[in-house]
Amino acid sequence: MNRLLQPPAISTPLTQRNHAMLQLLYSTGLRVSELTSLPVTSCNLTSCFIRVLGKGPKERLIPFGTPAQEAIESYLDTARPMILKGRRSNTLFVTNRGKGMTRLRFWQIIKEAARAAGIREQISPHSLRHSFATHLLSHGADLRSVQLMLGHSDITTTQIYTQVDQERLKSLHKKFHPRG
């Protein structure tokens, strides 16, 4: 995952945009449809929170860290104006046509970024959402907080991520413990 989140080797407005999108997706666990439809006004770079309208009319606030903040600031300051070329858009992440990005296009971007990072495994936007949740839980976050950040209405949906972590723990125990 770290290789995917490294700044691009060649910095262009589009690679800056893509990097900001990947950083924000991993940092917040957004659904790809939420990411591609974010309005500029949803992102508070001072407090490092993003306001998301999830499935249905549910709104949630999700914190994000410094790497995402820096990537978004760089994108907003330099790349986004170059991509828009004087046009206006309320959407945070825009295409060369000045429109919001489609889910399909972001799928292509993440596959291109994985390939450029030398990652051979299949990576999807949901992989970053999954990593977000799993990493939070494996580092001590409580299930209810992760549920709120993911926008799950039912905690049993969030519990799936704890099962993955338990399987990983079993695998590590078996591999490294002399009586595993």
Secondary structure, DSSP 8 states (H G I E B T S, - for coil): -TTTTS--SS--HHHHHHHHHHHHHHHH---HHHHHT-BGGGEETTTTEEEEE-STT-EEEEE--HHHHHHHHHIIIIIHHHHHTT---SBSSB-TTSSB--HHHHHHHHHHHHHHTT--S---HHHHHHHHHHHHHHTT--HHHHHHHHT-SSHHHHHHHHHHHHHHHHHHHHHHSTT-
